[in-house]
Amino acid sequence: MSRLMDVDELAAYLKLQKQTIYNWLHAKKISGIKVGHVWRFDKRAIDAWLRSQIREADVKEEKKVK
């Protein structure tokens, strides 16, 4: 397992509020590990989740008029 981050570190890493992290946990949008009363997040798992969230741009070629 790679480095574990706490909620504060994850919020800073993603540039989000801590409450957003807790909301995503409750909605099961992200995975975490609860150690006692503290949530921890595997950085590699978060990075993989981020990559899975990528939306490809809809590139439309314009037709050239001759």
Secondary structure, 3 states (H helix, E strand, C coil): CCCEEEHHHHHHHHCCCHHHHHHHHHCCCCCCEEECCEEEEEHHHHHHHHHHCCCCCCCCCCCCCC
